[in-house]
Amino acid sequence: MQPRIESPVMTAPGAMQALQKLSAAAEHAGLPPTTIMLVTLRASQINGCSVCVDMHTRELKAAGETDERILTVSAWRETPYFTDAERAALELTEAGTRLADRSDPVPDDVWEKAARHYDERQLGALVLSIAGINAWNRINAITRQITGEWISQWIPGADGAAQAA
């Protein structure tokens, strides 16, 4: 397996920094870090982004998440492992990732469920997290970026590796 081209985030000046700034903005808005990790994993599963599924699975593991939660993110509706707030975030993630699947991409009831658990700033962070991971997924999927053991260098504590600078 080979990528089609080197990742545009590595070759387009400022692209990596822009995407990292978007992620950082979402991370500083008061959402629980685990919620962001679950959201990024779920969108990546939907979009078939092997790099992001691998990365965010390792990230959750390094953060101390249980195998049950990590392995059942794709089936969150049928498992008892997620809080109501996490379920609302995952449902919003699915709607926000599958925009073309219905005439009303993010129905009011999906938004209202999330709004019951998160304040306006946190909802904004959730939207930014969903948008950001979808950007990463699309870049990686279009260019067929390939995951691998190198990914552990980006996740603190994954496979005992330190985070890359």
Steps between C-alpha positions, in 0.01 A plus 500: 500500500625841408353849543411680179710802598671629810241643736403854399519603865873430477555673166261798496651783704299569813252213455621296798507804725151607395349160576689480829371845601143392426546194721661707776210747498254215551713344774498820707124550510416278794400177330624190679810375314351151479196639320721658236690171460177301462369750244819488295505121504134470397527743208819326388325162505216636288742656251726196480815692592748235613754756623245672726333179620840366598611828659184567699467141617855519636426842647201363691704203623785729614241711686397192699176418320377142528510257210119468527450870432762523226384189318131592508509864389357394163211328681447759774121478476501131591744510792477616862850655506422861412344784698194685373723800424742286299208341314371846408847600376534180298156547345588859404828373358325248280251759374774758440715247318223358279361832380383369162309204643177686575317816398534645851862405572497589870141478623391719790455200731865399451615854573268532801633177653851640482385838634360327811850389593728774371496878529537727198880516522523121527256454212719728292801290592310185408412646159863605446622153600259334257595737219871465571509122506293486183759724331782268613301192391432640155861602443622156604233301316532693173877461494488146646732571788611177662516441873778311669706463812644850446168632630599410857753784497210748494311356798645552849516167679404289200730199478730675746594767247532870571303762313671646196593865522 
